[in-house]
Amino acid sequence: MRTVIWVVGEKKEEKLISLLKGKETRILLFGLLPAKESEEEGKEHKLWHSLFSLKEELSSEGFSVSIATERGGPSSLLEVANALNAEMVFLPKEIFLLLGPLENDDFLNQISCPLLLY
């Protein structure tokens, strides 16, 4: 069974679900929380809601789904992807763009699997 990490962003992308259909896939829904707990509390609440709503939808489609969160930026995703030996990462463009130009290159060089920006 392959493992896909789906970093949940502001919008849900139906095309990603159709990419996964028909394949035995374990999905880790990953939420990047603000670096400090007190920052952007409303955004954090919305992210938790998105994570659980998407988990419910994907589970009803027959996928094995789990949820993980991490405080910080996109680079915290590298360790998770490597540890899980992920076969692919779905990453929202708005999160990828939080990295500066030099960080973008480092991130792309260090990620151990294909990265799909959506």
Sequence and secondary structure as in RCSB ss.txt:
>XXXX:A:sequence
MRTVIWVVGEKKEEKLISLLKGKETRILLFGLLPAKESEEEGKEHKLWHSLFSLKEELSSEGFSVSIATERGGPS
SLLEVANALNAEMVFLPKEIFLLLGPLENDDFLNQISCPLLLY
>XXXX:A:secstr
 EEEEEE  SS  HHHHHHHTTS EEEEEEEEE SSTTTTHHHHHHHHHHHHHHHHHHHHTT EEEEEEEES TT
HHHHHHHHTT SEEEE HHHHTTS HHHHHHHHHH  S EEE 
